[in-house]
Amino acid sequence: MPDRSMRDLVVQVFKALADPTRLDMLRLIDSLGEYPCTSLEHALPVGKSTISYHVKILSNAGLVSVRRQGRNFFYTLHRDVLDFYAPGLLQRLASDPMPTAGDLTDS
């Protein structure tokens, strides 16, 4: 795979950050250090395939890593990468309510 330019990396990271669902995912993953996929399925109002789609974008941008244990997947935020491109982003979003499983039943 050819080396990506810094411009290409910046574009990929900011495209990944430009979606509200992915921002919520990053906040949730950061809250536990390592977040199980099954918990994301309960916390977010999206299906498994949509979570997989968003995780792939975040992973390709270098913002999260995925660890598989048996049939389960666990996600870890690369805080250093996020802080390099968007210092303080999660802190600025901290005043917004975190999504919870209860959000799915409130509608």
LINURPE-V744903 format. One record per residue. N is the residue number from 1. RES is the residue in three letters. NEAR is the number of other ideal C-beta (glycine too) atoms within 12 Angstrom. D_CENTER is the distance of its C-alpha to the mean C-alpha in Angstrom with 2 decimals. Layout:
# LINURPE-V744903
N,RES,NEAR,D_CENTER / N,RES,NEAR,D_CENTER
This chain:
# LINURPE-V744903
1,MET,5,24.13 / 2,PRO,5,25.25 / 3,ASP,7,23.79 / 4,ARG,15,21.52 / 5,SER,10,22.77 / 6,MET,12,21.08 / 7,ARG,10,21.22 / 8,ASP,17,19.38 / 9,LEU,20,16.59 / 10,VAL,19,16.38 / 11,VAL,17,16.40 / 12,GLN,24,13.62 / 13,VAL,31,11.28 / 14,PHE,21,12.48 / 15,LYS,19,12.30 / 16,ALA,33,8.57 / 17,LEU,32,8.53 / 18,ALA,18,11.29 / 19,ASP,22,9.87 / 20,PRO,17,9.91 / 21,THR,26,7.99 / 22,ARG,37,4.81 / 23,LEU,31,6.03 / 24,ASP,30,6.81 / 25,MET,43,3.89 / 26,LEU,42,3.44 / 27,ARG,34,7.07 / 28,LEU,37,7.62 / 29,ILE,39,6.53 / 30,ASP,28,8.54 / 31,SER,24,11.21 / 32,LEU,19,12.29 / 33,GLY,17,11.72 / 34,GLU,22,11.19 / 35,TYR,33,9.88 / 36,PRO,25,11.88 / 37,CYS,32,10.97 / 38,THR,18,14.01 / 39,SER,23,12.88 / 40,LEU,39,9.88 / 41,GLU,27,12.72 / 42,HIS,22,14.79 / 43,ALA,29,12.62 / 44,LEU,33,11.48 / 45,PRO,21,14.33 / 46,VAL,24,13.36 / 47,GLY,16,14.76 / 48,LYS,16,13.91 / 49,SER,12,14.39 / 50,THR,19,12.07 / 51,ILE,34,9.19 / 52,SER,20,10.46 / 53,TYR,19,10.72 / 54,HIS,37,7.22 / 55,VAL,38,6.21 / 56,LYS,21,9.33 / 57,ILE,27,8.67 / 58,LEU,39,5.74 / 59,SER,29,8.24 / 60,ASN,24,11.15 / 61,ALA,33,10.28 / 62,GLY,25,10.33 / 63,LEU,41,7.17 / 64,VAL,38,6.49 / 65,SER,24,9.51 / 66,VAL,27,10.65 / 67,ARG,19,13.86 / 68,ARG,13,16.22 / 69,GLN,13,18.93 / 70,GLY,9,21.43 / 71,ARG,9,19.93 / 72,ASN,17,16.80 / 73,PHE,27,13.39 / 74,PHE,24,11.49 / 75,TYR,38,8.16 / 76,THR,30,8.56 / 77,LEU,33,7.12 / 78,HIS,24,9.72 / 79,ARG,25,10.85 / 80,ASP,14,13.85 / 81,VAL,27,12.31 / 82,LEU,33,10.38 / 83,ASP,18,13.72 / 84,PHE,18,15.74 / 85,TYR,25,14.53 / 86,ALA,24,13.81 / 87,PRO,13,15.69 / 88,GLY,13,15.44 / 89,LEU,27,12.72 / 90,LEU,26,11.23 / 91,GLN,15,14.91 / 92,ARG,14,15.91 / 93,LEU,24,13.56 / 94,ALA,14,14.85 / 95,SER,9,17.76 / 96,ASP,14,15.90 / 97,PRO,13,15.99 / 98,MET,23,13.10 / 99,PRO,27,12.90 / 100,THR,19,15.07 / 101,ALA,17,16.86 / 102,GLY,13,19.79 / 103,ASP,17,18.20 / 104,LEU,15,18.80 / 105,THR,9,22.49 / 106,ASP,10,23.16 / 107,SER,6,23.64
